[in-house]
Amino acid sequence: MKKSEIYFSIALDDQHVPEAISWRATDAGEAIHFAKAINIALWDRNEAGTMKIDLWTKDMPVNEMKYFCIDTIGSMAESLQRATNDTVMAEKMKKLCQELMKHVDEEENK
């Protein structure tokens, strides 16, 4: 059985606020990648519920955080479509993304 691993490293300031987020994956070579935010969701098999880790660096602008959330919902819609073939739910999530993008765009144009 093949084993793959993903490593995250979080540099914190004195108040435990993330200053830097880096990651690497065994399947992606030895390169270290940097991120401004991570959103990890795990389905806990024992608790039958979602466990989440949401972190973002203090230099992450608010508008980028909003785009990150919209992109995450869009990615979840694509995953849901592939995994369950539930087109109705996936399309509703995509429509929500379109509405949220319109909202963010209108906010930025004010």
N, C-alpha and C positions, 0 to 999 in steps of 0.2 A: 504494500500500500504506500502510495506517495504521500508525503507530508509537506504542506506549505505553511509558512508562518509570516505574519505581519507584525511589525514592531512599531510602536509609537513612542516618541520621546517628547515630553512636555517640559519646557523651561519656565519656571515660575518666578515672579518677583517676590519681594518680602511679604506682600499681602496675599500670596498664593494665587495671583492672577496670571494666566498664561501670557508669557512674552514671546515664546516661539514654540511652534509645533513642527516636528519632523517625523518622517516615517520611511520605512523601507520594507520590502517584501522579498522573501527568498526567491519567488518566481520572477522578480523584476531586476535581478542582478544585485550588485552591491551599492548602487547609487542611493544616496539619501535625498529624499524629496521634502520640500517645505510646504506648509499649508498655513492659512490664516484661521481655519476653522475645521472641526471634525464633528460629525454627527453619526454616532454608531448606535444601532438598534439591534438587540439580540432577543430572540424568542426563547425564554427560559423554559426548558422542557419539564422541569419539576414544578415550577410555579404556574405554568401555562399563561405566562404574561410577558410583556415587553420590559426589558431592562435597557436603559438608554444612557449614553454618555454624550453630552453636548459641551464642547469647549471651543472658544474662539480667543484669538490674541487681542490684546488691547489696541493694536493698530488696525483692527478690522473695521472699516467704515460701515456705518449703519446701512447705507444703500447696498453695499456688497453683501451684508448679512441677509437683507431682504431677498436679493437675487439668489443667494445660496439656499434659502428656504424654499423659494419657488422651484429652483432646479431640483431640489431633493424630492419635492412632491411629484414633479414630472418624471423623475427617475423611478419613483415608487409606482407610478401609474404604468410605466413600461414593464416593470418587473411583474406587477400584478397581472397585466395582460398576458405576458408569456407564461406565467406559472399557473394561472387559473382559467385563462380564456374568458374572463369576465369583462366583456367589452363595455357594458353599461357603467360599471364602477370605474374602469380606467378612463372612459370618456368624461365622466363627471369630474374626475381629478384633473384631467387636462383642461377642462373648461374652467375650473377653479384657478389653475395656473394662468390662463389667459386673462381672467378677471383681476388677479393679483398683479400681473405685469402692467395692465392698464392703470391700476391704482398707483403703482410705483412710478410709472412714467409720468402720470399727471402730477404726482408729488414733486418730482424733479423739475418739471416745467413751470412750477409756481415761482 
